[in-house]
Amino acid sequence: MTVSHRFVVVAVLFVTCLITSNIIIAKQISFGVVVLPAAIIIFPLSYIIGDVLTEVYGYRQARRVIWLGFICNLITVVAIWIAKILPPAPVFEAQNAYDRILGSTPRFLLASFAAYLAGEFTNSAVLAKMKIMTKGRWLWTRTLGSTLVGQGVDTVVVLAIAFVGVLPFSVLGTMMFFHWLVKCVYEGLATPLTYLVVGYLKRKEGIDVYDYGVDFNPLRVI
């Protein structure tokens, strides 16, 4: 398939949402008794854009963009880490703040990377298979269904790796539920916008990919 400028725009938006969410995740925000990472304001967009990629361009293309996002995020993390360990200039007085905000521990980085890959690939595969099952009808069932599963996998993996042994299971379970619920509600509210974007891209690109006979192995990127 020839790569169009529209596909490039969608891919860039996906990667931007991913990297931005991983930078602002250090801040916690509060809604009453519910505490969430600030990344909640943008990370769900990566799933919405992932839905668009899979629905319009198919699982193969979405798989490549997911790995591209992983590589770009890895480059960002390595660059931040190198900047952290380099000696600060005498005029730079914010080293402690830099370390606190951007200096994620290896455990949190592992949790983030593992959850991203597991969640995004699950989301994309579920949507692609549901598209075949529904014969392309009822887009909302695919976007919501894939999000329920993909965000569930993402939430459980990231919080389990990050907080098992640190938080009581009762607290961790509550945190998982609310994280998952907020992300799914976000997707549900964005469904009309998803319909508009998917419809526009299908008309302009002249494609509507169905993943018949596709190998859903996430490691097969060629």
Sine and cosine of phi, psi and omega as CSV:
sin_phi,cos_phi,sin_psi,cos_psi,sin_omega,cos_omega
0.00,0.00,0.74,-0.67,0.05,-1.00
-0.95,0.32,0.75,-0.66,-0.02,-1.00
-0.98,0.18,0.82,-0.58,-0.01,-1.00
-0.99,-0.10,0.24,-0.97,0.03,-1.00
-0.92,0.40,-0.47,0.88,0.02,-1.00
-0.93,0.37,-0.65,0.76,0.06,-1.00
-0.88,0.47,-0.67,0.75,0.02,-1.00
-0.88,0.47,-0.67,0.74,0.01,-1.00
-0.88,0.47,-0.71,0.70,0.00,-1.00
-0.89,0.45,-0.68,0.74,0.01,-1.00
-0.89,0.45,-0.68,0.74,0.01,-1.00
-0.90,0.44,-0.66,0.75,0.03,-1.00
-0.89,0.46,-0.64,0.77,0.03,-1.00
-0.87,0.49,-0.78,0.63,-0.03,-1.00
-0.90,0.43,-0.63,0.77,0.00,-1.00
-0.89,0.46,-0.70,0.72,0.02,-1.00
-0.88,0.47,-0.65,0.76,-0.01,-1.00
-0.90,0.45,-0.79,0.62,-0.05,-1.00
-0.91,0.42,-0.67,0.74,0.01,-1.00
-0.87,0.49,-0.69,0.72,-0.02,-1.00
-0.90,0.44,-0.59,0.81,-0.01,-1.00
-0.96,0.27,-0.33,0.94,0.07,-1.00
-0.99,0.13,-0.68,0.74,-0.07,-1.00
-1.00,0.05,0.00,1.00,-0.04,-1.00
-0.90,0.43,-0.35,0.94,-0.05,-1.00
-0.90,0.43,-0.44,0.90,0.00,-1.00
-1.00,0.03,0.72,-0.70,0.07,-1.00
-0.98,-0.19,0.67,-0.74,0.03,-1.00
-0.87,-0.50,0.42,-0.91,-0.12,-0.99
-0.83,-0.55,0.72,-0.70,0.14,-0.99
-0.85,-0.53,1.00,0.08,-0.08,-1.00
0.93,0.36,-0.86,-0.50,-0.01,-1.00
-1.00,0.02,-0.10,1.00,-0.03,-1.00
-1.00,-0.08,0.85,-0.53,0.03,-1.00
-0.95,-0.32,0.79,-0.62,-0.05,-1.00
-0.73,-0.69,0.44,-0.90,0.11,-0.99
-0.95,0.32,0.52,-0.85,-0.01,-1.00
-0.87,0.49,-0.35,0.94,0.01,-1.00
-0.87,0.49,-0.28,0.96,-0.03,-1.00
-0.89,0.46,-0.35,0.94,-0.04,-1.00
-0.97,0.24,-0.31,0.95,-0.06,-1.00
-0.74,-0.68,-0.44,0.90,-0.06,-1.00
-0.86,0.52,-0.66,0.75,0.03,-1.00
-0.85,0.53,-0.40,0.92,0.04,-1.00
-0.89,0.46,-0.52,0.86,0.01,-1.00
-0.90,0.43,-0.55,0.84,0.05,-1.00
-0.95,0.30,-0.63,0.77,0.04,-1.00
-0.89,0.46,-0.71,0.70,0.02,-1.00
-0.92,0.40,-0.59,0.81,0.08,-1.00
-0.88,0.48,-0.62,0.78,0.08,-1.00
-0.87,0.48,-0.70,0.72,0.01,-1.00
-0.88,0.48,-0.71,0.70,0.00,-1.00
-0.85,0.53,-0.75,0.66,-0.06,-1.00
-0.94,0.35,-0.68,0.73,-0.04,-1.00
-0.90,0.44,-0.66,0.75,-0.08,-1.00
-1.00,0.00,-0.74,0.67,-0.17,-0.99
-0.98,-0.21,-0.20,0.98,0.05,-1.00
1.00,-0.09,0.25,-0.97,-0.08,-1.00
-0.90,0.43,-0.61,0.79,-0.05,-1.00
-0.85,0.52,-0.75,0.66,-0.01,-1.00
-0.93,0.38,-0.64,0.77,0.02,-1.00
-0.88,0.47,-0.63,0.78,0.01,-1.00
-0.87,0.49,-0.66,0.75,0.03,-1.00
-0.90,0.43,-0.64,0.77,-0.01,-1.00
-0.94,0.35,-0.60,0.80,0.05,-1.00
-0.88,0.48,-0.69,0.72,0.03,-1.00
-0.94,0.35,-0.57,0.82,0.08,-1.00
-0.88,0.48,-0.69,0.73,0.04,-1.00
-0.87,0.48,-0.65,0.76,0.02,-1.00
-0.89,0.46,-0.72,0.69,-0.01,-1.00
-0.90,0.44,-0.70,0.72,0.00,-1.00
-0.90,0.44,-0.64,0.77,0.04,-1.00
-0.91,0.41,-0.62,0.78,0.03,-1.00
-0.90,0.44,-0.68,0.74,0.05,-1.00
-0.87,0.50,-0.68,0.73,0.01,-1.00
-0.88,0.48,-0.72,0.70,-0.02,-1.00
-0.89,0.45,-0.69,0.72,0.00,-1.00
-0.90,0.44,-0.67,0.74,0.01,-1.00
-0.89,0.45,-0.67,0.74,0.03,-1.00
-0.90,0.45,-0.65,0.76,0.00,-1.00
-0.91,0.41,-0.68,0.73,0.03,-1.00
-0.89,0.45,-0.69,0.73,0.03,-1.00
-0.89,0.46,-0.54,0.84,0.00,-1.00
-0.92,0.38,-0.67,0.74,-0.09,-1.00
-1.00,0.08,-0.27,0.96,0.06,-1.00
-0.93,0.36,0.61,-0.79,-0.04,-1.00
-0.89,0.45,0.76,-0.65,-0.01,-1.00
-0.95,0.31,0.52,-0.86,0.07,-1.00
-0.94,0.35,0.45,-0.89,0.00,-1.00
-0.82,0.57,-0.50,0.87,-0.04,-1.00
-0.99,0.13,-0.15,0.99,-0.01,-1.00
-1.00,-0.04,0.93,-0.36,-0.10,-1.00
-0.95,-0.31,0.21,0.98,-0.09,-1.00
-0.92,-0.40,0.44,0.90,-0.04,-1.00
-0.87,0.48,-0.67,0.74,0.00,-1.00
-0.90,0.45,-0.65,0.76,0.03,-1.00
-0.91,0.41,-0.67,0.74,0.03,-1.00
-0.86,0.52,-0.74,0.68,-0.02,-1.00
-0.89,0.46,-0.65,0.76,-0.07,-1.00
-0.94,0.34,-0.65,0.76,-0.06,-1.00
-0.99,0.13,-0.70,0.71,-0.11,-0.99
-0.97,-0.24,-0.20,0.98,-0.07,-1.00
-1.00,0.05,0.91,0.42,0.00,-1.00
-0.88,0.48,0.58,-0.82,0.03,-1.00
-0.96,0.27,0.41,-0.91,0.03,-1.00
-0.81,0.58,-0.56,0.83,-0.01,-1.00
-0.90,0.43,-0.68,0.73,0.01,-1.00
-0.93,0.36,-0.58,0.81,0.04,-1.00
-0.91,0.41,-0.69,0.72,0.05,-1.00
-0.87,0.50,-0.69,0.73,0.00,-1.00
-0.88,0.48,-0.69,0.72,-0.03,-1.00
-0.90,0.43,-0.74,0.67,-0.03,-1.00
-0.91,0.42,-0.72,0.70,-0.03,-1.00
-0.90,0.43,-0.69,0.73,-0.02,-1.00
-0.92,0.40,-0.64,0.77,0.01,-1.00
-0.87,0.50,-0.78,0.63,-0.04,-1.00
-0.90,0.43,-0.72,0.70,-0.02,-1.00
-0.90,0.43,-0.71,0.70,-0.05,-1.00
-0.94,0.35,-0.72,0.69,-0.05,-1.00
-0.92,0.40,-0.67,0.74,-0.01,-1.00
-0.93,0.36,-0.60,0.80,0.06,-1.00
-0.89,0.45,-0.72,0.69,0.01,-1.00
-0.85,0.53,-0.74,0.67,-0.04,-1.00
-0.91,0.41,-0.69,0.72,-0.03,-1.00
-0.91,0.40,-0.68,0.73,0.01,-1.00
-0.89,0.46,-0.70,0.72,0.00,-1.00
-0.89,0.45,-0.70,0.72,-0.02,-1.00
-0.89,0.47,-0.67,0.74,-0.01,-1.00
-0.95,0.32,-0.59,0.80,0.04,-1.00
-0.93,0.37,-0.51,0.86,0.03,-1.00
-0.89,0.45,-0.64,0.77,0.04,-1.00
-0.92,0.39,-0.70,0.72,-0.02,-1.00
-0.89,0.46,-0.62,0.78,-0.04,-1.00
-1.00,-0.02,0.01,1.00,-0.03,-1.00
0.82,0.57,0.61,0.79,0.07,-1.00
0.99,0.16,0.03,1.00,0.01,-1.00
-1.00,-0.01,0.27,-0.96,0.14,-0.99
0.81,0.58,0.88,0.47,0.00,-1.00
-0.80,0.60,-0.61,0.79,-0.04,-1.00
-0.87,0.49,-0.52,0.85,0.02,-1.00
-0.92,0.39,-0.55,0.83,-0.01,-1.00
-0.97,0.24,-0.70,0.72,-0.02,-1.00
-0.91,0.41,-0.68,0.74,0.00,-1.00
-0.96,0.27,-0.67,0.74,-0.01,-1.00
-0.89,0.45,-0.70,0.71,0.00,-1.00
-0.92,0.39,-0.55,0.83,0.02,-1.00
-0.94,0.35,-0.68,0.74,0.04,-1.00
-0.82,0.57,-0.68,0.74,-0.02,-1.00
-0.98,0.19,-0.78,0.63,-0.06,-1.00
-0.89,0.46,-0.72,0.70,0.03,-1.00
-0.92,0.38,-0.52,0.85,0.08,-1.00
-0.89,0.45,-0.73,0.69,0.03,-1.00
-0.88,0.47,-0.73,0.69,0.00,-1.00
-0.85,0.53,-0.75,0.66,-0.07,-1.00
-0.90,0.43,-0.72,0.70,-0.01,-1.00
-0.90,0.44,-0.71,0.71,-0.05,-1.00
-0.91,0.43,-0.76,0.65,-0.09,-1.00
-0.91,0.41,-0.68,0.73,-0.05,-1.00
-0.97,0.23,-0.54,0.84,0.04,-1.00
-0.91,0.41,-0.75,0.66,0.00,-1.00
-0.90,0.43,-0.63,0.78,-0.09,-1.00
-0.97,0.23,-0.54,0.84,-0.21,-0.98
-0.80,-0.60,-0.06,1.00,0.06,-1.00
-0.90,0.44,0.78,-0.63,-0.06,-1.00
1.00,0.00,-0.19,0.98,0.02,-1.00
-0.96,-0.27,-0.69,0.72,0.01,-1.00
-0.94,-0.34,0.50,-0.86,0.11,-0.99
-0.87,0.49,0.50,-0.87,-0.04,-1.00
-0.88,0.47,-0.53,0.85,0.02,-1.00
-0.91,0.42,-0.67,0.74,0.03,-1.00
-0.93,0.36,-0.67,0.74,-0.02,-1.00
-0.90,0.44,-0.65,0.76,0.01,-1.00
-0.90,0.44,-0.67,0.74,0.05,-1.00
-0.90,0.45,-0.68,0.73,0.01,-1.00
-0.88,0.47,-0.70,0.71,0.02,-1.00
-0.86,0.51,-0.71,0.71,-0.05,-1.00
-0.88,0.47,-0.75,0.66,-0.06,-1.00
-0.93,0.36,-0.61,0.80,0.07,-1.00
-0.87,0.50,-0.74,0.67,-0.01,-1.00
-0.90,0.44,-0.69,0.73,-0.05,-1.00
-0.90,0.44,-0.72,0.70,-0.02,-1.00
-0.89,0.46,-0.68,0.74,0.00,-1.00
-0.89,0.45,-0.65,0.76,-0.02,-1.00
-0.94,0.34,-0.63,0.78,0.06,-1.00
-0.89,0.46,-0.66,0.76,0.05,-1.00
-0.82,0.57,-0.75,0.66,0.00,-1.00
-0.89,0.46,-0.67,0.74,-0.01,-1.00
-0.88,0.47,-0.68,0.74,0.01,-1.00
-0.92,0.40,-0.47,0.88,-0.03,-1.00
-1.00,0.05,0.00,1.00,-0.06,-1.00
-0.83,0.56,-0.70,0.72,0.03,-1.00
-0.86,0.51,-0.64,0.77,0.03,-1.00
-0.92,0.40,-0.62,0.78,0.04,-1.00
-0.87,0.49,-0.67,0.74,0.04,-1.00
-0.86,0.51,-0.70,0.71,-0.03,-1.00
-0.90,0.44,-0.72,0.70,-0.04,-1.00
-0.92,0.39,-0.71,0.71,0.01,-1.00
-0.88,0.47,-0.71,0.71,0.01,-1.00
-0.88,0.47,-0.68,0.73,0.01,-1.00
-0.89,0.46,-0.74,0.67,-0.05,-1.00
-0.91,0.41,-0.63,0.78,0.01,-1.00
-0.90,0.43,-0.63,0.78,0.02,-1.00
-0.93,0.37,-0.73,0.68,-0.07,-1.00
-0.95,0.31,-0.62,0.79,-0.03,-1.00
-0.99,0.14,-0.42,0.91,-0.03,-1.00
0.94,0.34,0.50,0.87,0.00,-1.00
-0.70,-0.71,0.37,-0.93,0.10,-0.99
-0.38,-0.93,1.00,0.02,-0.20,-0.98
-0.98,0.21,0.73,-0.68,0.16,-0.99
-0.92,-0.39,0.73,-0.68,-0.14,-0.99
-1.00,-0.04,0.84,0.54,0.08,-1.00
-0.95,0.31,0.74,-0.67,0.07,-1.00
0.93,0.37,0.26,0.96,-0.02,-1.00
-0.99,0.16,0.66,-0.75,0.11,-0.99
-0.98,0.18,0.90,-0.43,-0.05,-1.00
-1.00,0.03,0.24,0.97,0.08,-1.00
-0.89,0.46,0.88,-0.48,-0.05,-1.00
-0.92,0.40,-0.32,0.95,-0.04,-1.00
-1.00,0.10,-0.19,0.98,-0.03,-1.00
-1.00,-0.05,0.99,-0.11,-0.12,-0.99
-0.98,-0.18,-0.11,0.99,0.00,-1.00
-0.99,-0.11,0.00,0.00,0.00,0.00
